[in-house]
Amino acid sequence: MNAKQAAGYRAAELVRDGMIVGLGTGSTAYYAIEKIGQRVAEGLQIRAIATSNASEELAESYGIPLVPASEIHRLDLAIDGADEVDPGMALIKGGGGALLREKLVAMHSDRFIVIADSGKMVSQLGQFKLPIEVVPFSYEWTLGQLQRRYDVDFEMRTRDGELYVTDNGNYIVDAAFGKIESPAQLSHELKMITGVVDHGLFVDIADMVIVGYDDGATEVIEKKG
């Protein structure tokens, strides 16, 4: 069992009968969905919301019942990965391009469980490029606002030579901040820029982090206070 699988499987054990569960996106969330699917096959009764088209397809392949977000108000639990996790449990997410749906699901869940291999644990956020989701209309204007405000490198995300398009039809700018001194302040500033839909800083949202290690061991870190 590898580190990602260990973390994903441990988180899946937190799911109980009758829960409405948010299913994350990415290589670590894959294992959580896999394990939940195995438990559903064994008789676990849940409903779920997926944070991306890819996770939705994966959940369906495992027979996990999905429900439209319009039919519920709150989720009992959401499980998702992260690209970076700092000591205060602030996160950078969005490497897989699903940050907007991931944040919506996380913020509408009673508990948000983050799963990560030990390499994602950092002393300070920012080595991983921060994804910023922007509207396609005049995205050059939004990019220009970002470049004038912050003296860091910004790059439009591409795939196969074309601008990357999220499941919501938006574009992503990847920002190389290097070190983010105040994630909360930067989070607020970015949200105030017209044209920015959202960004990959998840501050004061996570309730628990499950860290997986290469030997299959896991460590649980819970929110203080």
Phi, psi and omega in degrees: 000127179273176186299316181295318179295319180300314181293315181296317180293321179297317180295322181298334179289346179279348181283133182239160177307138175088355182284153165256123192239135173270127182256121183284188184230143176122179188291331178276319177299332178307316184289326176297315179297318179302312182292319177299320178299320177297320180291324176297318178298333180272357175121359178298132182253106178219171166233156186217158172237132180262149184266001178203164176297323181295316180291327177297315179296320180295315179299317179297323180294335179263004178076022178280123182292126179256149181229141177295142180301331182295344184266355181226163179251325181220154173253149177285325189203141171230140181235126182206159178273185178207154176272330173211146176225125180263174184299336178269009180067022167281148188233155158248127177228167175114003178300330178271358175088007185250024190301323184293309179294323179299318181289319177302313181294316181300317185284347177252022179246144178292328175222132178246113183257122179261133178242135185203148170282162188298337179291346180273353180276124185229159178281335180207136180291151169130345177292322173283135181298136182277118177283137177232118182273129184232155178287147180294326183300120179049044180302336178297327177294316180296317177299320178297319177299317179297315182294325180286330184275325186235131181271064177222169180276130176244140181220130175290130180288138179232162173214127181054038176081000179242157177300132180293134180244127180286171177298343179264004177082017180255175176256166177233132171256129176258124187249125181267079182286336181080290175226130179254105186292320180226093180303322182294317181293315180296321177303313180295316183298315182296322180293339182275352182274122180296129183108337175276124178278309176192184183212172186271011174277120176248101186249128179057041179243321184289138176258334182207144172240127174252116183260129178257146180240161186297337179273006179091357178283159177227156176230136180251126177243124183250152179298136180275146175083000000 
